[in-house]
Amino acid sequence: MSNRELATFAGGCFWCMVKPFDELPGIHGIVSGYTGGQAENPSYEQIKTGGTGHFEAVQITYDPEVFPYQKLLDLYWPQIDPTDDGGQFIDRGSQYRTAIFYHTDEQKELAENSRKKVEESGRFQKPVVTQILPAREFYVAEEYHQDFYKKNPKAYKEERVTSGRDTFIEKNWK
């Protein structure tokens, strides 16, 4: 039996945060959901108002011996604009903020070090605002949000292009 741990990342629209991590060796599952807010068992209808305090996030089950947490962090940062505190790209509101939710002290330390590395890289003119927060209750999003890129490939591709995410990544991370 492989060793399994959890990693939780908020990077704006959770539809766009699944594919970069999916189907890699050592990744055993990715679930879209909500975390960090006040309401219990929130629905998408509640989340999208921005009033619950939740982030749209993905929770990844992984084997750290095959895919170490540092490698997850290295994949996470180039998916986001870490300087935008008002959401991500076209998606505006507190539910689209970026954050790394740590599950262990080791994850916290690695996340903080990775953030410092991004801050010191000189890549961005504005301050890095991505939060590093303790993991909290994670609520699985509705089924139609799960594996969106597989179920709706055309809509997914359009979302990435029209949101400005792909343009930002190409300009700032490649």
C-alpha positions, 0 to 999 in steps of 0.5 A: 500500500502506498503512502498517501497524503493530502495537499490543498490549493486555491488558485482561482477557478477550480476547473483550471486547477485540476488538469495540471496535476491530474494523471501524473505518477503518484497522484491518486486523486483530485477533488474540486471543492470549497475550504476556508469559510464559515458556512457548513456544507456550502453549495456553489450557489452560496460560494459564488456570492463571495459571502461565505469566506470560502475559497474554490480549491482542489484537494490532491491525494498523493504519494509523497515518495513518488510525487513529493510535496515540493514538486506539487508546489513547483507545479502550483505557482505557475498556474496562478497570478500570486499578486492578485488579491481580488481573484484570478484573471477574469474571475473576481471575488474572494472565492477566487483568491489564491492560497496554499492550505497546509496539512502538516508542519513540513508542508507549511515550511515548504510552502513558506519557503516556496513563496519566499522563492517566488517573492525573491525571483524578481518575476513580479513588480507587485507583492505576492499575496498568496496566503499560506493557511492551515487546512480546514474542513474541505467540502466537495463541490457538486458533481458537475464541477468534478473533472470539468476539463474531461467532461467539457473539454471545449468549454474548459479550453474556452475558459482558459483562453477567455479568462486570460489565465493562459496568456498570463502564464505564458507571459510570466511563467514560461 
